[in-house]
Amino acid sequence: MKGRVFVIGLGLIGGSLALCIKKEHMESEIVGFDINYEQARLAKMLGVIDEIAESIPSGAIGADLIIIAAPVNETKEIIQLLSELPLNSEVIVTDTGSTKGKIVESSRSLNEQGITFIGGHPMAGSHKSGVSAAKEILFENAFYLLTPEDHIEDYKVETLKEWLKGTHAKFLRTTPDTHDYLTGIVSHFPHIIAASIVRQTEKLSETESLIPRLAAGGFRDITRIASSSPKMWKDILLHNRDILIQLLNHWQSEMNEVKTLLEQENSSAIFNYFSQAKQFRDGLPQKVKGAIPSFYDLYVDVPDYPGVISEITGYLAKEQISITNIRILETREDINGVLVISFQTEEDRQRAEQCIGSYSNYATSVGI
């Protein structure tokens, strides 16, 4: 496709979408704007965009596609600004926000001007941020939810999907309310639970100094999502407030049931509780991207001696396998440590497992 694409917000998501469109539609012109001019300058230098817009109006006027890759509160303000501009009558405006109800509601100011707005949510991310972390494969096989209102013509939705074809994402169409309910269950609510577990542990650690040391391994892994941006999650929670209050009420009832089982010392019911949870969890797809970004970790049992980490990373370098993070879970005298190496993709993790197996006799494993 040929045309002018304007990306507002040149972070990980906006930058990655720009790269995907640029690769798939080489005749298109990618214009970018970021409130942080250094991000925009870096995006131009890295070839993520073709041109820097000095302002939102200068980039938006004449655009065929406008992508708002900004926090949810800022997205509403940007939509209002766009509704006041003389935009191309055939332009499609979309966003990448994690909530849709209030954003789609605010888009009615665009509808009144005859401008098409289609809510979007690419369900992919990374532990890194900024345009320097942008990559073409970020959305590959990830779910990409689209939430057009009923009055949006089908060909407009298909045009947007064609623009986004280079993401190689799996597009799903749903309503804004259903989107917020589903993402509330599988993304927003788990973030609240992870943060609450960490908060409780922090309070208990005030009287028990061993807690932070013991929480350095598996506890840190299962609460990893609690390290997400506080500002972003404040906005998401307030935008999806009603759904999350409903889910928290369900959670409190669930915890009261568990508390009752413990008070009754109901052994069989407790066993069934964990058994049913295990059965459902084990039945979830293992190699499909979902609402929360996957972590492609490889666990390597290594002895504690100088240079062992350099040895392992040297093997990976020989095979040109990139890593995103590396850390030791446990290292004690005479006991193997556990080296955790994180990768960008499942393919990289599989290649790394084969690589380490071919160069050494270190045992490797992946999470379950």
C-alpha positions, -999 to 999 in steps of 0.1 A, spaced: 0 0 0 10 36 -7 3 65 16 13 86 45 14 69 80 16 91 111 27 75 143 21 94 175 43 80 203 76 65 193 82 40 221 84 2 219 49 -3 204 48 28 181 83 21 169 76 -16 163 44 -8 143 63 17 122 90 -9 114 63 -35 105 45 -10 82 78 2 66 89 -34 58 55 -45 44 46 -13 25 79 1 13 63 28 -8 46 43 22 60 73 41 63 70 78 61 102 98 66 102 136 60 124 166 70 120 202 66 144 231 103 136 238 121 150 208 152 129 215 130 97 210 118 111 177 154 120 166 166 85 176 137 69 156 148 89 125 184 79 130 176 42 134 154 43 103 122 36 122 105 66 106 112 86 75 104 120 88 99 138 122 67 158 126 72 191 146 37 188 160 7 165 159 -13 188 135 16 190 110 19 152 110 -18 144 110 -30 166 82 -27 147 50 -21 113 66 -39 82 54 -34 63 86 -28 77 121 -16 54 149 -18 68 185 7 48 205 4 68 237 -8 61 273 -46 59 276 -52 93 292 -30 111 266 -48 91 238 -81 108 248 -66 142 246 -49 134 212 -83 122 198 -99 155 208 -71 174 191 -74 154 159 -112 160 158 -104 197 155 -81 193 125 -89 193 87 -79 156 83 -80 136 51 -117 124 48 -106 88 42 -80 87 70 -82 58 95 -73 66 131 -64 38 155 -48 35 189 -28 8 208 -43 13 243 -49 -15 269 -84 -3 275 -110 5 249 -144 16 264 -136 52 273 -112 57 244 -139 46 219 -164 68 236 -140 98 232 -136 89 195 -172 101 189 -157 136 184 -140 121 153 -171 103 141 -190 137 142 -164 150 117 -169 119 94 -135 104 105 -131 67 110 -117 55 144 -110 18 150 -98 9 185 -68 -14 185 -48 -33 211 -17 -53 201 -12 -78 229 26 -78 229 54 -62 248 88 -65 262 108 -58 294 126 -31 274 111 2 265 118 31 241 122 32 203 157 16 206 139 -16 217 115 -16 187 116 -47 165 97 -60 135 89 -94 152 74 -80 183 38 -88 173 44 -120 154 17 -145 163 4 -122 190 -33 -114 193 -42 -80 180 -77 -69 191 -97 -45 170 -128 -29 184 -147 -10 156 -181 3 165 -211 -11 146 -213 19 122 -177 13 109 -178 -2 74 -161 -36 70 -138 -24 42 -124 2 67 -115 -26 91 -100 -46 63 -79 -16 51 -65 -12 86 -56 -49 88 -39 -46 54 -18 -17 68 -9 -38 98 -3 -70 77 35 -68 84 29 -74 121 20 -110 113 -4 -108 143 -36 -127 148 -64 -102 144 -95 -106 166 -126 -84 163 -147 -76 194 -167 -49 211 -150 -23 233 -169 -36 264 -160 -72 257 -124 -62 252 -122 -45 286 -138 -74 303 -115 -100 287 -83 -80 292 -95 -72 328 -95 -109 335 -63 -121 318 -41 -90 321 -52 -61 344 -64 -82 373 -32 -104 374 -12 -72 376 -32 -61 407 -27 -95 423 11 -95 416 14 -60 430 -6 -69 461 16 -100 468 47 -79 466 32 -52 488 22 -78 515 57 -93 513 73 -59 517 53 -52 549 61 -86 563 98 -81 556 99 -52 580 98 -78 609 116 -107 591 149 -97 574 153 -131 556 122 -125 534 140 -104 507 168 -130 504 144 -159 501 122 -141 476 150 -136 451 142 -168 431 108 -182 422 90 -155 441 106 -128 419 96 -148 388 59 -152 396 56 -115 405 76 -102 376 47 -82 361 46 -61 393 76 -43 379 55 -27 351 51 11 348 32 25 378 19 54 358 7 32 330 -11 9 354 -27 37 373 -43 49 341 -53 14 330 -70 6 364 -89 39 364 -101 34 328 -113 -2 336 -125 6 371 -159 -10 370 -147 -43 356 -119 -45 381 -141 -38 411 -163 -66 399 -133 -90 396 -119 -80 430 -153 -88 445 -151 -123 429 -115 -127 441 -125 -118 477 -152 -145 476 -127 -170 462 -102 -162 490 -130 -165 516 -137 -200 502 -101 -210 506 -100 -196 541 -131 -217 550 -114 -248 536 -84 -241 558 -105 -234 589 -123 -267 583 -91 -285 576 -109 -300 546 -81 -321 531 -99 -334 501 -114 -301 491 -80 -284 494 -65 -311 471 -94 -306 446 -89 -269 447 -52 -272 436 -60 -301 413 -86 -282 393 -63 -252 391 -35 -274 378 -57 -291 352 -70 -258 338 -35 -242 338 -18 -272 322 -45 -271 294 -37 -235 284 -18 -231 251 20 -232 257 34 -216 226 7 -190 218 11 -153 228 -15 -141 252 -25 -109 270 6 -108 292 39 -109 273 57 -143 275 91 -146 290 114 -169 270 137 -181 298 161 -209 297 174 -224 330 210 -237 329 225 -257 358 261 -245 361 289 -251 386 302 -222 407 335 -213 392 351 -182 377 343 -176 340 313 -200 337 289 -172 326 314 -161 300 317 -197 288 279 -200 283 275 -166 266 305 -174 244 287 -205 231 256 -184 223 277 -157 206 293 -184 183 259 -193 171 248 -156 169 220 -161 194 209 -128 211 200 -126 248 179 -100 265 188 -107 301 209 -130 323 210 -136 360 219 -162 387 191 -176 408 213 -194 433 250 -199 438 264 -217 468 297 -235 475 297 -271 461 261 -267 447 253 -259 411 238 -225 405 209 -219 382 217 -195 354 186 -179 339 190 -165 303 161 -146 287 155 -144 249 134 -124 226 116 -153 210 107 -190 216 128 -198 185 159 -182 201 153 -201 233 151 -234 214 183 -227 195 201 -217 227 191 -250 244 204 -270 214 236 -248 214 244 -253 251 237 -290 248 261 -294 219 290 -275 235 286 -286 271 271 -312 294 252 -286 315 216 -295 321 190 -271 307 152 -267 312 124 -243 305 95 -231 327 64 -251 328 
